[in-house]
Amino acid sequence: MPTWKNWSGYQECQPAAVESPTTDSELAEVVKVAERMGQTVKVIGAGHSFTDIACTNGRMVQLDHYNRVLEADRESGLVTVEAGITIAQLNERLAEEGLAMPNLGDIAYQTIAGAISTATHGTGTKLGNISTQVVGLEIIAGDGSVVTCSADEEPEVFQAARVSLGALGILSKVTLQCVPAFNLYALEEPGKLDDLLVDLNTLADDNDHFEFFWFPHTEWCIVKKNNRTDDPPRPRSSWKAFRDDIILSNVVYDVISRIGRRFPERIPQLANYVAGQLGRVRKTERSDKVFASPRIVRFNEMEYAIPRAEVAGALRALREAIDERFLVNFPVEVRFVAADDIFLSPSTGRETGYIAVHLYKGMEFEPYFRAVEDIMRERGGRPHWGKLHFRTAADLAPAYPDWDRFAAVRRRLDPQGRFVNAYTDRVLGPVG
């Protein structure tokens, strides 16, 4: 069979078979065939997870043909979709209905199932991750049966399935609570890291969506503030958008990253050159067009969720570690998310700050990422399930108050371990 690789090219596997079902009955049949043949089943979305969460030597399921909007109610905002729809496809369909997702991350080619299964998030202290927007799910369980869940129907399954790591079954349908379509006024401008750390709470609370990217080996950051507005769209010209988002942010940065990979000693010089090019960008556009950005440059990433009050201290410790030990040619991203009550959400039970670190593809990331993980673990950090980390079930379980409740749902829906792989064995332990 052909080798499958994830988006960054770091993870790969050779599944025994690749399935592309288009109906619920075909999804259920995949599970039943796997049961008869003694195989495991794993679903892939867009392959954007950096871990081996989707890898399998059993049956791999692609949901690229299982991507319809089944129902959209403008009055209630409830929208039911097939789980393989990408966020980009969903955004366009929602816009046609005068609706939008209340918050999104900056990647739009993920599938909705992949995004919620790994607790993908945007930024906003009053807004949860994408999984908190889910109000109903249908799951193909380990015996091929369909389990429907919501806050009222199978609530324990619902709280587990909204962030499931693909370990409970195949998500087949997702019902989302959407909002009336809205525009965002977006402001991007340079700022100094020390100034941001002093004003961090004010900046996070005074903007609907606030984040920043710090360039290691410099004092400079790109600061992004996105706020709702009743003003009509005022997008950049096509040329300016292409220049900013494709040429400068991707093509030029890819060249600079390649130089840094080839000549690591030049990374601080290159970082200061990039920081010197930062300018101000203003635009007003449809919300999803502000949230999402094109991503052409390939990299590997780790992201940690820590208590919001720990963010400034973690960043100071991270800066010290980089200055002493590492050459880093990718910015550090900082975002904020509201608390939730989903069993395996990294934001469960606490207001959260997310700190993401990256290294360009082909660069040795493990020493740097392990050092970052040590800093985050000292502050109660929980890893993003779709990003690289080195944690195991033994040390993850104490970090999640409802770990045992998730495990109980897993035993019920997949008692034979139909949806296991090396990743779930490592981070969740074996079924039962």
C-alpha positions as CSV (number, residue, x, y, z in Angstrom):
1,M,0.0,0.0,0.0
2,P,1.1,3.6,-0.6
3,T,2.8,5.4,2.4
4,W,0.6,8.0,4.0
5,K,2.3,11.2,5.4
6,N,1.0,14.0,7.5
7,W,1.1,17.7,6.5
8,S,4.6,18.3,7.9
9,G,5.9,15.1,6.4
10,Y,7.2,14.0,9.8
11,Q,4.7,11.2,10.5
12,E,4.1,8.4,8.0
13,C,2.5,4.9,8.0
14,Q,1.4,2.2,5.6
15,P,-2.3,1.3,6.2
16,A,-3.5,-2.1,5.1
17,A,-6.4,-0.4,3.2
18,V,-7.7,3.1,2.6
19,E,-11.5,3.7,2.6
20,S,-13.4,6.7,1.4
21,P,-17.0,6.1,2.6
22,T,-19.9,8.4,1.6
23,T,-22.7,7.2,3.8
24,D,-23.3,6.1,7.4
25,S,-23.9,2.5,6.3
26,E,-20.5,2.5,4.5
27,L,-18.8,3.9,7.6
28,A,-20.4,1.2,9.7
29,E,-19.3,-1.4,7.2
30,V,-15.7,-0.3,7.4
31,V,-15.8,-1.0,11.2
32,K,-17.5,-4.4,10.7
33,V,-15.0,-5.5,8.1
34,A,-12.2,-4.5,10.4
35,E,-13.7,-6.5,13.1
36,R,-14.0,-9.6,10.9
37,M,-10.4,-9.2,9.8
38,G,-9.0,-8.4,13.2
39,Q,-7.8,-4.9,12.1
40,T,-7.9,-1.5,13.7
41,V,-9.5,1.6,12.2
42,K,-8.2,5.2,12.2
43,V,-9.8,8.2,10.6
44,I,-7.7,11.0,9.0
45,G,-8.9,14.5,8.4
46,A,-6.6,16.9,6.6
47,G,-3.5,15.3,8.1
48,H,-2.6,18.5,9.9
49,S,-1.9,16.9,13.3
50,F,1.8,16.8,14.0
51,T,1.6,13.6,16.1
52,D,1.0,10.1,14.9
53,I,-2.6,10.3,16.1
54,A,-3.9,9.2,12.6
55,C,-1.3,6.6,11.8
56,T,-2.3,2.9,11.4
57,N,-1.3,-0.3,9.8
58,G,-5.0,-1.3,9.8
59,R,-7.8,0.4,7.9
60,M,-7.5,4.1,7.3
61,V,-10.7,6.1,6.7
62,Q,-10.7,9.3,4.6
63,L,-13.8,11.5,5.0
64,D,-13.1,13.8,2.1
65,H,-16.3,12.6,0.3
66,Y,-18.4,12.8,3.5
67,N,-18.6,16.5,3.6
68,R,-22.1,17.8,3.2
69,V,-24.1,20.4,5.2
70,L,-27.2,18.5,6.1
71,E,-29.2,21.1,7.8
72,A,-28.8,24.8,8.6
73,D,-31.4,26.8,10.6
74,R,-30.8,30.5,10.4
75,E,-33.2,31.3,13.3
76,S,-31.6,28.9,15.9
77,G,-28.1,28.9,14.4
78,L,-28.0,25.1,14.6
79,V,-26.1,23.5,11.7
80,T,-25.6,19.8,11.1
81,V,-22.8,18.6,8.9
82,E,-21.0,15.4,7.9
83,A,-17.8,15.1,9.8
84,G,-15.5,15.3,6.8
85,I,-16.3,18.8,5.8
86,T,-13.4,21.1,6.0
87,I,-13.6,24.3,8.0
88,A,-13.0,26.3,4.7
89,Q,-16.0,24.5,3.1
90,L,-18.1,25.0,6.1
91,N,-17.3,28.7,6.3
92,E,-18.5,29.3,2.7
93,R,-21.8,27.4,3.3
94,L,-22.4,29.3,6.6
95,A,-21.8,32.6,4.8
96,E,-24.5,31.7,2.3
97,E,-26.9,31.2,5.2
98,G,-25.9,34.4,7.0
99,L,-24.2,32.4,9.8
100,A,-20.7,32.0,11.1
101,M,-18.6,30.1,13.7
102,P,-18.1,32.4,16.7
103,N,-14.4,31.6,16.9
104,L,-11.9,29.7,14.8
105,G,-8.2,28.9,14.6
106,D,-6.0,30.1,11.8
107,I,-6.1,26.9,9.8
108,A,-9.2,26.4,7.6
109,Y,-8.3,23.2,5.7
110,Q,-8.8,21.0,8.8
111,T,-11.9,18.8,8.8
112,I,-14.4,19.7,11.5
113,A,-14.0,16.2,13.0
114,G,-10.3,16.5,13.2
115,A,-10.5,20.0,14.7
116,I,-12.9,19.1,17.5
117,S,-11.2,15.7,18.2
118,T,-7.9,17.4,19.0
119,A,-9.4,20.5,20.8
120,T,-8.3,22.9,18.1
121,H,-8.9,26.5,19.2
122,G,-8.7,30.1,18.2
123,T,-8.2,33.0,20.7
124,G,-10.5,35.0,22.9
125,T,-10.8,35.0,26.7
126,K,-14.6,34.8,26.5
127,L,-14.7,32.0,23.9
128,G,-13.9,28.3,24.2
129,N,-12.2,26.1,21.7
130,I,-14.1,24.8,18.7
131,S,-15.3,21.7,20.6
132,T,-17.4,24.0,22.8
133,Q,-19.4,25.0,19.8
134,V,-20.6,21.4,19.3
135,V,-24.1,20.6,20.6
136,G,-24.6,17.2,19.1
137,L,-22.7,14.2,17.6
138,E,-23.2,10.9,15.9
139,I,-20.5,8.3,16.4
140,I,-19.9,4.9,14.8
141,A,-18.9,2.8,17.8
142,G,-16.5,-0.2,17.9
143,D,-19.3,-2.7,17.0
144,G,-20.6,-0.6,14.0
145,S,-23.6,0.8,15.9
146,V,-24.5,4.5,15.8
147,V,-24.5,6.4,19.1
148,T,-26.2,9.8,19.2
149,C,-25.3,12.2,21.9
150,S,-25.9,15.7,23.2
151,A,-26.1,17.5,26.5
152,D,-29.5,15.8,27.0
153,E,-29.0,12.5,25.3
154,E,-26.1,10.4,26.5
155,P,-24.5,13.4,28.2
156,E,-21.5,11.4,29.5
157,V,-20.7,10.2,26.0
158,F,-21.1,13.8,24.8
159,Q,-18.6,15.2,27.3
160,A,-16.1,12.6,26.2
161,A,-16.7,12.7,22.5
162,R,-16.3,16.4,22.0
163,V,-12.5,15.9,22.5
164,S,-12.0,12.2,21.8
165,L,-8.6,11.8,20.0
166,G,-10.4,9.5,17.7
167,A,-10.4,6.9,20.4
168,L,-14.2,6.4,20.9
169,G,-15.2,5.7,17.3
170,I,-15.8,7.5,14.0
171,L,-17.5,10.9,14.2
172,S,-20.0,10.8,11.5
173,K,-22.2,13.9,12.0
174,V,-21.7,17.1,14.0
175,T,-24.2,19.7,15.1
176,L,-22.8,23.1,15.7
177,Q,-24.2,26.2,17.5
178,C,-23.4,29.0,15.0
179,V,-24.1,32.7,15.3
180,P,-25.2,35.4,12.9
181,A,-22.5,36.3,10.4
182,F,-20.2,39.2,11.6
183,N,-17.3,41.2,10.4
184,L,-14.0,41.8,12.3
185,Y,-11.8,44.8,12.3
186,A,-8.3,43.4,12.3
187,L,-5.2,45.3,13.4
188,E,-1.7,43.8,13.2
189,E,1.2,45.9,14.4
190,P,4.7,45.4,15.9
191,G,5.1,45.4,19.7
192,K,7.9,44.6,22.2
193,L,7.7,41.5,24.2
194,D,8.4,43.1,27.6
195,D,5.6,45.7,27.1
196,L,3.2,43.0,26.1
197,L,3.9,40.9,29.2
198,V,3.2,43.8,31.5
199,D,-0.1,44.5,29.8
200,L,-1.1,40.9,29.0
201,N,-4.3,40.6,30.9
202,T,-5.6,44.0,29.8
203,L,-4.8,43.3,26.1
204,A,-6.4,39.8,26.4
205,D,-9.6,41.1,28.1
206,D,-10.1,44.3,26.1
207,N,-10.1,42.6,22.7
208,D,-12.5,40.0,21.3
209,H,-9.6,38.1,19.9
210,F,-6.0,38.8,20.9
211,E,-2.8,37.0,20.1
212,F,0.8,37.7,19.3
213,F,3.9,36.0,17.7
214,W,7.3,36.6,19.4
215,F,10.4,36.3,17.2
216,P,13.1,34.6,19.3
217,H,16.5,36.4,19.5
218,T,14.7,39.7,19.2
219,E,12.5,41.9,21.4
220,W,9.8,42.1,18.7
221,C,6.4,40.6,18.2
222,I,3.5,40.7,15.7
223,V,0.5,41.7,17.8
224,K,-3.0,40.8,16.4
225,K,-6.2,42.4,17.7
226,N,-9.5,41.3,16.1
227,N,-12.7,43.0,17.2
228,R,-16.3,42.7,16.0
229,T,-17.6,45.7,14.1
230,D,-20.8,46.8,12.3
231,D,-18.7,48.4,9.6
232,P,-18.8,47.0,6.1
233,P,-15.9,45.0,4.8
234,R,-12.8,47.0,3.8
235,P,-10.4,44.4,2.6
236,R,-6.9,45.0,1.4
237,S,-6.4,45.1,-2.4
238,S,-5.9,41.8,-4.0
239,W,-2.3,42.7,-4.7
240,K,-1.6,43.8,-1.1
241,A,-3.2,40.7,0.3
242,F,-1.2,38.5,-2.0
243,R,2.0,40.4,-1.1
244,D,1.4,40.2,2.6
245,D,-0.1,36.7,3.0
246,I,1.7,34.8,0.2
247,I,4.9,36.5,-0.8
248,L,6.1,37.9,2.5
249,S,4.5,35.6,5.1
250,N,5.1,32.4,3.2
251,V,7.5,32.5,0.2
252,V,10.0,34.9,1.7
253,Y,9.8,33.4,5.1
254,D,10.3,29.9,3.6
255,V,13.5,31.1,2.0
256,I,14.7,32.7,5.2
257,S,13.9,29.5,7.1
258,R,15.8,27.4,4.6
259,I,18.8,29.7,5.1
260,G,18.5,29.3,8.8
261,R,18.3,25.5,8.5
262,R,21.5,25.5,6.3
263,F,23.4,28.0,8.4
264,P,22.0,27.9,12.0
265,E,24.6,30.4,13.2
266,R,22.8,33.0,11.1
267,I,19.4,32.5,12.7
268,P,19.6,35.5,15.2
269,Q,20.7,37.8,12.4
270,L,17.8,36.5,10.2
271,A,15.3,36.9,13.0
272,N,16.3,40.5,13.5
273,Y,16.1,41.2,9.8
274,V,12.5,39.8,9.8
275,A,11.6,41.8,12.8
276,G,12.8,44.9,11.1
277,Q,10.3,44.4,8.3
278,L,7.3,44.3,10.5
279,G,4.6,46.9,9.8
280,R,1.0,47.8,10.5
281,V,-1.9,46.1,8.7
282,R,-5.5,47.1,9.0
283,K,-8.6,45.5,7.4
284,T,-12.2,44.8,8.0
285,E,-13.5,41.5,6.6
286,R,-15.9,38.6,7.1
287,S,-14.9,36.9,10.3
288,D,-13.6,33.6,8.9
289,K,-11.5,35.5,6.4
290,V,-9.8,37.3,9.3
291,F,-9.4,34.1,11.4
292,A,-7.8,31.9,8.7
293,S,-4.4,32.4,7.1
294,P,-2.7,30.5,4.3
295,R,0.0,28.2,5.5
296,I,2.6,27.2,2.8
297,V,5.7,27.0,5.0
298,R,6.0,23.6,6.5
299,F,7.1,23.1,10.1
300,N,6.8,20.9,13.2
301,E,4.9,22.3,16.3
302,M,4.4,21.8,20.0
303,E,1.6,23.7,21.8
304,Y,0.9,23.7,25.5
305,A,-2.2,24.9,27.5
306,I,-1.3,26.5,30.8
307,P,-3.3,28.4,33.4
308,R,-3.7,32.0,32.1
309,A,-2.0,33.5,35.1
310,E,1.2,31.5,34.2
311,V,1.6,32.8,30.7
312,A,3.9,35.8,31.4
313,G,6.2,33.7,33.6
314,A,6.4,30.9,31.1
315,L,7.4,33.2,28.3
316,R,10.1,34.8,30.4
317,A,11.5,31.3,31.2
318,L,11.2,30.3,27.6
319,R,13.1,33.4,26.4
320,E,15.9,32.6,28.9
321,A,16.1,29.0,27.7
322,I,16.3,30.0,24.1
323,D,19.0,32.7,24.8
324,E,21.1,30.1,26.7
325,R,20.7,27.0,24.6
326,F,18.8,27.1,21.3
327,L,18.7,28.7,17.9
328,V,15.1,29.1,16.9
329,N,14.0,30.2,13.4
330,F,10.2,30.3,14.0
331,P,8.1,32.6,16.1
332,V,6.4,31.6,19.4
333,E,2.6,32.0,19.3
334,V,0.5,33.0,22.3
335,R,-3.3,32.8,22.5
336,F,-6.1,32.7,25.1
337,V,-9.2,30.5,25.6
338,A,-12.0,30.4,28.1
339,A,-12.5,27.5,30.5
340,D,-14.8,24.6,29.6
341,D,-16.0,21.3,31.1
342,I,-15.1,18.8,28.4
343,F,-13.3,15.7,29.8
344,L,-10.1,15.8,27.8
345,S,-10.1,19.5,26.7
346,P,-6.8,21.1,27.6
347,S,-8.9,24.1,28.8
348,T,-11.1,22.0,31.1
349,G,-11.7,23.7,34.4
350,R,-9.5,26.8,33.9
351,E,-9.0,29.9,31.9
352,T,-6.1,29.0,29.6
353,G,-3.2,30.5,27.7
354,Y,-1.8,28.6,24.8
355,I,1.9,28.8,23.9
356,A,3.0,27.2,20.7
357,V,6.5,26.7,19.5
358,H,7.7,25.6,16.0
359,L,10.8,24.7,14.1
360,Y,11.1,24.6,10.3
361,K,10.8,21.2,8.6
362,G,13.9,19.1,8.6
363,M,15.4,20.7,11.7
364,E,16.0,18.7,14.9
365,F,13.3,19.8,17.2
366,E,13.4,17.3,20.1
367,P,15.9,19.1,22.5
368,Y,14.1,22.4,22.1
369,F,10.6,20.9,22.4
370,R,11.6,18.9,25.5
371,A,12.9,22.0,27.1
372,V,9.7,23.8,26.4
373,E,7.7,20.9,27.7
374,D,9.6,21.0,31.0
375,I,8.8,24.7,31.4
376,M,5.1,24.1,30.7
377,R,4.8,21.1,32.9
378,E,6.2,23.1,35.9
379,R,3.1,25.3,35.4
380,G,0.5,22.6,35.1
381,G,0.7,22.4,31.3
382,R,-1.5,20.1,29.2
383,P,-0.4,19.4,25.6
384,H,-2.5,20.2,22.6
385,W,-3.6,16.7,21.4
386,G,-2.7,17.4,17.7
387,K,0.7,18.8,18.4
388,L,4.0,17.1,19.2
389,H,4.7,16.3,22.9
390,F,6.4,13.6,24.9
391,R,3.8,12.8,27.6
392,T,2.3,9.4,28.5
393,A,-0.9,8.3,30.1
394,A,0.7,7.8,33.4
395,D,1.6,11.5,33.8
396,L,-1.3,12.9,31.9
397,A,-4.1,11.3,33.9
398,P,-3.5,13.4,37.0
399,A,-3.7,16.6,34.9
400,Y,-7.4,15.9,33.9
401,P,-10.0,15.7,36.7
402,D,-12.4,13.6,34.5
403,W,-9.8,11.2,33.1
404,D,-11.5,8.2,34.5
405,R,-14.9,9.2,33.2
406,F,-13.4,9.4,29.7
407,A,-11.9,6.0,30.1
408,A,-15.2,4.6,31.1
409,V,-16.9,5.9,28.0
410,R,-14.0,4.5,25.9
411,R,-14.5,1.0,27.4
412,R,-18.2,1.2,26.6
413,L,-17.9,2.4,23.0
414,D,-14.7,0.5,22.0
415,P,-14.3,-2.4,24.3
416,Q,-12.2,-4.4,21.8
417,G,-9.8,-1.6,21.0
418,R,-10.9,-1.2,17.4
419,F,-9.7,2.5,17.3
420,V,-6.4,2.1,19.0
421,N,-2.9,2.9,17.6
422,A,0.5,3.7,19.0
423,Y,-0.5,7.2,19.9
424,T,-3.6,6.3,21.9
425,D,-1.7,3.5,23.6
426,R,0.9,6.0,24.6
427,V,-1.3,9.0,25.7
428,L,-4.4,7.2,26.9
429,G,-3.2,3.7,27.7
430,P,-4.8,0.5,26.5
431,V,-8.6,0.2,26.6
432,G,-9.6,-1.0,30.0
